[in-house]
Amino acid sequence: MPDVQKVSVALTGEQVAAMKQAVETGEYATTSEAVREALREWQWKREFRGEELERLRGLLMEAERGGPGKEIDFDAVREEARRRLKKATLKRA
């Protein structure tokens, strides 16, 4: 296991109760385990948002160089979004 360090975190009563309930029901062995999973999820989301922001910046730069706009096929856009979400979800699992 990597170097483990203790930190102090202030949580609401509702958050503490939710963690304790997750431990009591066997979803997690300890509250620390629940917090570590939450942090992994947070890290993944930050990484994903960063990658998404870079992709959008690239698209913006491309659009600015491309001249006048054109019609958009929203069904194709929706399908692409679904494909990318599925890929990101599988990558995380």
DSSP file (Angstrom, degrees, kcal/mol; ACC not computed):
  #  RESIDUE AA STRUCTURE BP1 BP2  ACC     N-H-->O    O-->H-N    N-H-->O    O-->H-N    TCO  KAPPA ALPHA  PHI   PSI    X-CA   Y-CA   Z-CA
    1    1 A M              0   0    0      0, 0.0     3,-0.1     0, 0.0     0, 0.0   0.000 360.0 360.0 360.0 141.2    0.0    0.0    0.0
    2    2 A P        -     0   0    0      0, 0.0     2,-0.1     0, 0.0     0, 0.0  -0.085 360.0 -61.8 -63.1 170.2    1.3    3.5   -0.8
    3    3 A D        -     0   0    0      1,-0.1     2,-0.5     2,-0.0     0, 0.0  -0.341  58.4-150.1 -53.9 123.4    2.4    5.9    2.0
    4    4 A V        -     0   0    0     -3,-0.1     2,-0.4    -2,-0.1    -1,-0.1  -0.876  16.2-177.0-105.6 130.2   -0.7    6.5    4.1
    5    5 A Q        -     0   0    0     -2,-0.5     2,-0.4     2,-0.0    -2,-0.0  -0.952  22.2-126.0-125.9 146.2   -1.1    9.9    5.9
    6    6 A K        +     0   0    0     -2,-0.4     2,-0.3     2,-0.0    -2,-0.0  -0.721  29.0 177.8 -91.1 139.7   -3.8   11.1    8.2
    7    7 A V        -     0   0    0     -2,-0.4     2,-0.5     2,-0.0    -2,-0.0  -0.948  27.3-123.2-134.1 158.0   -5.6   14.3    7.5
    8    8 A S        -     0   0    0     -2,-0.3     2,-0.4     2,-0.0    -2,-0.0  -0.894  29.8-177.9-104.2 129.5   -8.4   16.0    9.3
    9    9 A V        -     0   0    0     -2,-0.5     2,-0.5     2,-0.0    -2,-0.0  -0.991  21.4-137.3-130.1 133.4  -11.6   16.7    7.3
   10   10 A A        +     0   0    0     -2,-0.4     2,-0.3     0, 0.0    -2,-0.0  -0.803  29.8 177.3 -91.2 125.5  -14.7   18.5    8.4
   11   11 A L        -     0   0    0     -2,-0.5     2,-0.1     1,-0.0    -2,-0.0  -0.867  30.7-106.7-124.0 157.6  -17.9   16.8    7.2
   12   12 A T     >  -     0   0    0     -2,-0.3     4,-2.3     1,-0.1     5,-0.2  -0.400  34.3-110.6 -75.8 161.6  -21.6   17.5    7.8
   13   13 A G  H  > S+     0   0    0      1,-0.2     4,-2.6     2,-0.2     5,-0.2   0.867 120.1  55.1 -59.0 -36.7  -23.6   15.3   10.1
   14   14 A E  H  > S+     0   0    0      2,-0.2     4,-2.2     1,-0.2    -1,-0.2   0.898 107.6  48.4 -64.5 -41.4  -25.5   14.0    7.1
   15   15 A Q  H  > S+     0   0    0      2,-0.2     4,-2.2     1,-0.2    -2,-0.2   0.912 112.6  48.0 -65.9 -42.5  -22.2   13.0    5.3
   16   16 A V  H  X S+     0   0    0     -4,-2.3     4,-2.7     1,-0.2     5,-0.2   0.921 111.6  50.5 -63.9 -43.7  -20.9   11.2    8.4
   17   17 A A  H  X S+     0   0    0     -4,-2.6     4,-2.4     1,-0.2    -1,-0.2   0.901 109.6  51.0 -61.9 -40.7  -24.2    9.4    8.9
   18   18 A A  H  X S+     0   0    0     -4,-2.2     4,-2.0     2,-0.2    -1,-0.2   0.903 111.9  47.0 -63.8 -41.2  -24.2    8.3    5.2
   19   19 A M  H  X S+     0   0    0     -4,-2.2     4,-1.9     2,-0.2    -2,-0.2   0.930 112.3  49.0 -65.9 -44.6  -20.6    7.0    5.6
   20   20 A K  H  X S+     0   0    0     -4,-2.7     4,-2.8     1,-0.2    -2,-0.2   0.894 110.7  51.0 -62.5 -39.1  -21.4    5.1    8.8
   21   21 A Q  H  X S+     0   0    0     -4,-2.4     4,-2.3     1,-0.2     6,-0.3   0.904 107.4  53.4 -64.4 -40.6  -24.5    3.6    7.2
   22   22 A A  H  <>S+     0   0    0     -4,-2.0     5,-1.8     1,-0.2     6,-1.3   0.874 112.2  45.3 -62.0 -36.8  -22.4    2.4    4.3
   23   23 A V  H ><5S+     0   0    0     -4,-1.9     3,-1.3     4,-0.2    -2,-0.2   0.922 111.5  51.8 -70.9 -44.8  -20.0    0.7    6.7
   24   24 A E  H 3<5S+     0   0    0     -4,-2.8    -2,-0.2     1,-0.3    -1,-0.2   0.844 109.6  49.7 -61.7 -34.0  -22.8   -0.8    8.8
   25   25 A T  T 3<5S-     0   0    0     -4,-2.3    -1,-0.3    -5,-0.2    -2,-0.2   0.515 117.9-112.6 -84.3  -3.8  -24.5   -2.3    5.7
   26   26 A G  T < 5S+     0   0    0     -3,-1.3    -3,-0.2     2,-0.3    -2,-0.1   0.526  83.1 123.6  88.6   4.7  -21.2   -3.8    4.5
   27   27 A E  S   <S+     0   0    0     -5,-1.8     2,-0.3    -6,-0.3    -4,-0.2   0.876  85.0  17.5 -65.5 -35.4  -20.8   -1.6    1.5
   28   28 A Y        -     0   0    0     -6,-1.3    -2,-0.3    -9,-0.1    -1,-0.2  -0.956  68.2-139.0-132.7 152.3  -17.4   -0.5    2.9
   29   29 A A  S    S+     0   0    0     -2,-0.3     2,-0.3     1,-0.2    -1,-0.1   0.847  88.0   5.0 -77.8 -35.0  -15.2   -2.0    5.6
   30   30 A T  S  > S-     0   0    0      1,-0.1     4,-1.5    -4,-0.0    -1,-0.2  -0.940  71.0-112.9-143.9 163.2  -14.3    1.4    7.1
   31   31 A T  H  > S+     0   0    0     -2,-0.3     4,-2.4     1,-0.2     5,-0.2   0.840 118.0  59.8 -66.6 -31.0  -15.2    5.0    6.7
   32   32 A S  H  > S+     0   0    0      1,-0.2     4,-2.7     2,-0.2    -1,-0.2   0.905 102.1  52.3 -61.5 -40.6  -11.6    5.6    5.5
   33   33 A E  H  > S+     0   0    0      1,-0.2     4,-2.2     2,-0.2    -1,-0.2   0.908 109.3  49.7 -61.7 -41.4  -12.3    3.2    2.6
   34   34 A A  H  X S+     0   0    0     -4,-1.5     4,-2.2     2,-0.2    -2,-0.2   0.907 111.7  48.1 -63.8 -42.5  -15.4    5.1    1.7
   35   35 A V  H  X S+     0   0    0     -4,-2.4     4,-2.4     2,-0.2    -2,-0.2   0.911 109.8  52.5 -66.1 -41.9  -13.5    8.4    1.8
   36   36 A R  H  X S+     0   0    0     -4,-2.7     4,-2.3     1,-0.2    -2,-0.2   0.908 109.9  48.7 -61.6 -40.9  -10.7    7.0   -0.4
   37   37 A E  H  X S+     0   0    0     -4,-2.2     4,-2.4     2,-0.2    -1,-0.2   0.915 110.0  51.6 -64.7 -41.0  -13.2    5.8   -3.0
   38   38 A A  H  X S+     0   0    0     -4,-2.2     4,-2.3     1,-0.2    -2,-0.2   0.896 110.8  48.7 -61.5 -39.5  -14.8    9.2   -3.0
   39   39 A L  H  X S+     0   0    0     -4,-2.4     4,-2.8     2,-0.2    -1,-0.2   0.881 108.6  52.6 -69.0 -37.7  -11.4   10.8   -3.5
   40   40 A R  H  X S+     0   0    0     -4,-2.3     4,-2.5     2,-0.2    -2,-0.2   0.928 110.7  48.3 -61.5 -43.2  -10.6    8.4   -6.4
   41   41 A E  H  X S+     0   0    0     -4,-2.4     4,-2.5     2,-0.2    -2,-0.2   0.915 111.6  49.8 -61.1 -44.7  -13.9    9.4   -8.0
   42   42 A W  H  X S+     0   0    0     -4,-2.3     4,-2.4     2,-0.2    -2,-0.2   0.910 111.1  49.1 -60.9 -44.1  -13.1   13.1   -7.5
   43   43 A Q  H  X S+     0   0    0     -4,-2.8     4,-2.4     2,-0.2    -2,-0.2   0.913 110.9  50.0 -63.0 -42.4   -9.6   12.6   -9.1
   44   44 A W  H  X S+     0   0    0     -4,-2.5     4,-2.8     1,-0.2    -2,-0.2   0.923 111.0  49.1 -62.2 -44.7  -11.1   10.8  -12.0
   45   45 A K  H  X S+     0   0    0     -4,-2.5     4,-2.9     2,-0.2     5,-0.2   0.900 110.6  50.5 -63.2 -41.0  -13.7   13.5  -12.6
   46   46 A R  H  X S+     0   0    0     -4,-2.4     4,-2.2     2,-0.2    -1,-0.2   0.928 112.8  46.3 -62.3 -44.4  -11.0   16.2  -12.4
   47   47 A E  H  X S+     0   0    0     -4,-2.4     4,-2.4     2,-0.2    -2,-0.2   0.930 113.6  48.6 -63.3 -45.4   -8.9   14.3  -14.9
   48   48 A F  H  X S+     0   0    0     -4,-2.8     4,-2.6     1,-0.2    -2,-0.2   0.920 111.6  49.1 -61.6 -45.1  -11.8   13.8  -17.2
   49   49 A R  H  X S+     0   0    0     -4,-2.9     4,-2.7     2,-0.2    -1,-0.2   0.888 110.5  51.7 -63.0 -38.5  -12.9   17.4  -17.1
   50   50 A G  H  X S+     0   0    0     -4,-2.2     4,-2.1    -5,-0.2    -2,-0.2   0.927 112.0  45.4 -63.1 -44.8   -9.3   18.5  -17.8
   51   51 A E  H  X S+     0   0    0     -4,-2.4     4,-2.2     1,-0.2    -2,-0.2   0.902 113.7  50.2 -64.0 -40.9   -9.2   16.3  -20.9
   52   52 A E  H  X S+     0   0    0     -4,-2.6     4,-2.5     2,-0.2    -2,-0.2   0.895 108.7  51.9 -65.5 -40.4  -12.6   17.5  -22.0
   53   53 A L  H  X S+     0   0    0     -4,-2.7     4,-2.4     1,-0.2    -1,-0.2   0.911 109.7  49.2 -62.8 -42.7  -11.6   21.1  -21.6
   54   54 A E  H  X S+     0   0    0     -4,-2.1     4,-2.2     2,-0.2    -1,-0.2   0.904 111.0  50.3 -62.9 -41.0   -8.5   20.5  -23.8
   55   55 A R  H  X S+     0   0    0     -4,-2.2     4,-2.2     1,-0.2    -2,-0.2   0.921 111.6  47.9 -62.6 -44.0  -10.7   18.8  -26.4
   56   56 A L  H  X S+     0   0    0     -4,-2.5     4,-2.4     2,-0.2    -2,-0.2   0.877 109.4  52.9 -67.0 -37.5  -13.1   21.7  -26.4
   57   57 A R  H  X S+     0   0    0     -4,-2.4     4,-2.6     2,-0.2    -1,-0.2   0.918 109.4  49.8 -61.6 -42.4  -10.3   24.2  -26.7
   58   58 A G  H  X S+     0   0    0     -4,-2.2     4,-2.4     1,-0.2    -2,-0.2   0.912 110.8  48.9 -61.9 -42.9   -9.0   22.4  -29.7
   59   59 A L  H  X S+     0   0    0     -4,-2.2     4,-2.5     2,-0.2    -1,-0.2   0.889 110.7  51.4 -64.3 -38.7  -12.4   22.3  -31.3
   60   60 A L  H  X S+     0   0    0     -4,-2.4     4,-2.6     2,-0.2    -2,-0.2   0.930 110.5  47.7 -63.5 -45.9  -12.8   26.1  -30.6
   61   61 A M  H  X S+     0   0    0     -4,-2.6     4,-1.6     1,-0.2    -2,-0.2   0.910 112.7  49.6 -61.9 -41.7   -9.5   26.9  -32.2
   62   62 A E  H  X S+     0   0    0     -4,-2.4     4,-1.1     1,-0.2    -1,-0.2   0.908 111.5  48.9 -62.3 -42.6  -10.4   24.7  -35.2
   63   63 A A  H  < S+     0   0    0     -4,-2.5     4,-0.5     1,-0.2     3,-0.3   0.892 107.7  54.0 -65.9 -39.6  -13.8   26.4  -35.5
   64   64 A E  H  < S+     0   0    0     -4,-2.6     3,-0.4     1,-0.2    -1,-0.2   0.843 113.1  43.5 -64.6 -32.1  -12.2   29.9  -35.4
   65   65 A R  H  < S+     0   0    0     -4,-1.6    -1,-0.2     1,-0.2    -2,-0.2   0.681 102.8  71.4 -81.2 -19.2   -9.8   28.9  -38.2
   66   66 A G  S  < S-     0   0    0     -4,-1.1    -1,-0.2    -3,-0.3    -2,-0.2   0.530  90.7-138.3 -83.1  -7.0  -12.6   27.3  -40.2
   67   67 A G        +     0   0    0     -4,-0.5    -1,-0.2    -3,-0.4    -2,-0.0  -0.576  60.5  15.6  87.9-150.8  -14.6   30.3  -41.3
   68   68 A P  S    S-     0   0    0      0, 0.0    -4,-0.0     0, 0.0     0, 0.0  -0.180  83.1-104.9 -64.9 153.2  -18.4   30.5  -41.3
   69   69 A G        -     0   0    0      1,-0.0     2,-0.3     0, 0.0    -6,-0.0  -0.091  30.4-151.5 -70.9 172.2  -20.5   28.0  -39.4
   70   70 A K        -     0   0    0      1,-0.0    -1,-0.0     0, 0.0     2,-0.0  -0.914  31.6 -75.5-140.1 167.0  -22.5   25.1  -40.8
   71   71 A E        -     0   0    0     -2,-0.3     2,-0.4     1,-0.1    -1,-0.0  -0.315  45.5-137.9 -65.5 146.1  -25.6   23.2  -39.9
   72   72 A I        -     0   0    0      4,-0.0     2,-1.0    -2,-0.0     3,-0.1  -0.892   5.5-139.3-111.9 136.4  -25.2   20.6  -37.1
   73   73 A D     >  -     0   0    0     -2,-0.4     4,-2.0     1,-0.2     3,-0.3  -0.805  19.0-169.9 -89.7  98.4  -26.7   17.1  -37.0
   74   74 A F  H  > S+     0   0    0     -2,-1.0     4,-2.5     1,-0.2    -1,-0.2   0.792  82.5  58.5 -66.1 -28.1  -27.8   17.0  -33.4
   75   75 A D  H  > S+     0   0    0      2,-0.2     4,-2.3     1,-0.2    -1,-0.2   0.915 108.1  46.5 -64.1 -41.5  -28.6   13.2  -33.6
   76   76 A A  H  > S+     0   0    0     -3,-0.3     4,-2.4     2,-0.2    -2,-0.2   0.892 112.2  50.7 -66.9 -39.1  -25.0   12.6  -34.6
   77   77 A V  H  X S+     0   0    0     -4,-2.0     4,-2.4     2,-0.2    -2,-0.2   0.921 110.5  49.3 -63.4 -43.9  -23.8   14.9  -31.8
   78   78 A R  H  X S+     0   0    0     -4,-2.5     4,-2.3     2,-0.2    -2,-0.2   0.911 111.3  49.2 -62.2 -43.6  -25.9   13.1  -29.3
   79   79 A E  H  X S+     0   0    0     -4,-2.3     4,-2.5     2,-0.2    -1,-0.2   0.910 110.4  50.5 -63.1 -42.6  -24.6    9.7  -30.4
   80   80 A E  H  X S+     0   0    0     -4,-2.4     4,-2.5     1,-0.2    -2,-0.2   0.911 110.1  50.6 -61.8 -42.2  -21.0   10.9  -30.2
   81   81 A A  H  X S+     0   0    0     -4,-2.4     4,-2.4     1,-0.2    -2,-0.2   0.910 111.1  48.2 -62.6 -42.5  -21.6   12.2  -26.7
   82   82 A R  H  X S+     0   0    0     -4,-2.3     4,-2.4     2,-0.2    -2,-0.2   0.907 111.5  50.2 -63.4 -41.9  -23.1    8.8  -25.7
   83   83 A R  H  X S+     0   0    0     -4,-2.5     4,-2.3     1,-0.2    -2,-0.2   0.918 112.5  46.6 -62.7 -44.4  -20.2    6.9  -27.2
   84   84 A R  H  X S+     0   0    0     -4,-2.5     4,-2.4     2,-0.2    -2,-0.2   0.885 112.0  50.4 -67.5 -38.9  -17.6    9.1  -25.4
   85   85 A L  H  X S+     0   0    0     -4,-2.4     4,-2.4     2,-0.2    -2,-0.2   0.915 111.4  48.6 -64.4 -43.1  -19.5    8.8  -22.1
   86   86 A K  H  X S+     0   0    0     -4,-2.4     4,-2.5     2,-0.2    -2,-0.2   0.916 112.1  49.1 -62.4 -43.3  -19.6    5.0  -22.4
   87   87 A K  H  X S+     0   0    0     -4,-2.3     4,-2.3     1,-0.2    -2,-0.2   0.917 112.4  47.4 -62.9 -43.5  -15.9    4.9  -23.3
   88   88 A A  H  X S+     0   0    0     -4,-2.4     4,-1.6     2,-0.2    -1,-0.2   0.884 112.2  50.2 -65.5 -38.9  -15.0    7.1  -20.2
   89   89 A T  H  X S+     0   0    0     -4,-2.4     4,-1.4     2,-0.2    -2,-0.2   0.903 112.1  46.8 -67.1 -41.7  -17.2    5.0  -18.0
   90   90 A L  H  < S+     0   0    0     -4,-2.5    -2,-0.2     1,-0.2    -1,-0.2   0.877 109.5  54.8 -67.3 -36.9  -15.5    1.7  -19.2
   91   91 A K  H  < S+     0   0    0     -4,-2.3    -1,-0.2     1,-0.2    -2,-0.2   0.864 108.9  48.7 -62.8 -36.1  -12.1    3.3  -18.8
   92   92 A R  H  <        0   0    0     -4,-1.6    -1,-0.2     1,-0.2    -2,-0.2   0.811 360.0 360.0 -73.9 -31.6  -12.9    4.1  -15.2
   93   93 A A     <        0   0    0     -4,-1.4    -1,-0.2    -5,-0.1    -2,-0.2   0.479 360.0 360.0 -71.1 360.0  -14.2    0.6  -14.3
